[in-house]
Amino acid sequence: MIRPAKKEDRSQAAVLMVDAIHDIANALTGESDKSKVLKQMEKYFCEEINRLSYRNCLIKTVGEQPVGIVVAYHGKDAPALDAPILKHLENSNGGAPATLDNEADPDDYYIDTVSVSPEFGGRGFGTELLEASIQHAKEQGYRTVSLNVEEDNVKARKLYERLGFRHKKDIVIHHHTYAYMVKTL
């Protein structure tokens, strides 16, 4: 089943997001210790407004257990959604200005993160989450959906292409090159 995320999903959601975004989680939290990264990701997840908020997430469950997550929002909302994260980073760095890489074009509904627990991989759950997010974008009247895929993640890129995403440009996020892919709805 796929359902809207709830604050109670925070522990599993944090692990799933960190598994997907790796060192970007360190940049978003200002932490390098994994337990501190996970703790801050849980806090972000429980907040009402930021890119990682439960309000921007759908959860895939098996029984009652969350086993997958998709995080998505409209690209034009990214600056407002990033403001609380930037504020946290600035407070963590003694007031030094913080920046985040621009991941989405403002006209696109942006799929920020898709992650399925490794023990549930290969069952089509990632595809289900992507399709649910695309359906949500259609229902909201968006005309395009975008996502990023790391240049060496051939398996994921093939999945995205099968779902109708096409390469638009290359971008750099936290020192890694990604293919920015867009699907027209």
HELIX and SHEET records of a PDB file:
HELIX    1   1 LYS A    7  ASP A    9  5                                   3    
HELIX    2   2 ARG A   10  ILE A   21  1                                  12    
HELIX    3   3 ASP A   23  THR A   29  1                                   7    
HELIX    4   4 LYS A   34  CYS A   46  1                                  13    
HELIX    5   5 TYR A   54  ASN A   56  5                                   3    
HELIX    6   6 GLY A   75  ASP A   77  5                                   3    
HELIX    7   7 ALA A   78  SER A   92  1                                  15    
HELIX    8   8 PRO A  118  PHE A  120  5                                   3    
HELIX    9   9 PHE A  125  GLU A  139  1                                  15    
HELIX   10  10 VAL A  154  ARG A  162  1                                   9    
SHEET    1   A 7 ILE A   2  PRO A   4  0                                        
SHEET    2   A 7 CYS A  57  VAL A  62 -1                                        
SHEET    3   A 7 GLN A  65  HIS A  74 -1                                        
SHEET    4   A 7 TYR A 109  VAL A 116 -1                                        
SHEET    5   A 7 THR A 144  GLU A 150  1                                        
SHEET    6   A 7 HIS A 176  THR A 184 -1                                        
SHEET    7   A 7 ARG A 166  ILE A 173 -1                                        
END                                                                             
